[in-house]
Amino acid sequence: MIYGIGIDISEIKRVEQMKEKHANFISKTLTAAEHQQYLTRSAHKQAEYLAGRFSVKESFSKALGTGIGAAVGFQDLEVLDDESGKPTIKQSIFDGPVHVSISHTDSVVISEVILEEG
């Protein structure tokens, strides 16, 4: 049974502007392992990756019904690509299966998270 669905759309340029404006934006948004994956990409792909992780974490918090804040922070969720490139979420907030999808154009990224009751 589905517990919650969260969808987010973010402008890649806006996320990049936040990164430029706030020196600690990457370290607040990405976990250490996500940052390692981020660093392996070209500049354009880094922007997509950062916006994608930002969007997924927003989607997760919406699916949970809390939004980003006291209950769920950016560091509470880790979104890593597996060996085939599929994004997977590691977290300890929700006790059940978590499904994630990320897609983007040149200017926007959209993500969806589905939380299933375990």
C-alpha positions, 0 to 999 in steps of 0.5 A, a space after each residue: 500500500 502506498 504511504 505517500 507520493 512526492 513530486 518536485 520540479 527544480 530549475 537547474 539554474 536556480 540550484 546553481 545560483 544557490 550554490 554560488 550564493 552560499 559557500 556551504 550549499 553543497 556540503 549542506 545538500 549532499 552527503 559525503 558519498 553523494 559529493 564523491 559521485 558529484 566530483 566525478 562528473 563534468 561541470 554541466 553534469 554536476 549541475 544536473 546531479 546537484 539539482 537532482 539530489 536537491 529535488 529528490 530530497 524535497 520529493 521525499 519530504 513531501 511524500 512523508 508529509 513533513 517538508 524539509 525542516 525539523 523532521 527531515 533534513 538534506 543530510 538525512 537522505 542519501 541518493 546514490 546511483 547504483 552500478 547501472 545508474 539507477 538512483 537509490 535512496 538510503 535513509 533511516 526515517 521511513 520504514 518501508 520500500 522507497 522508489 525514486 525517479 529523476 529526469 531532467 531537460 537542459 533547464 529543469 529537473 523533476 523527481 518523484 518519490 513513492 513511499 510504500 508501507 512495509 
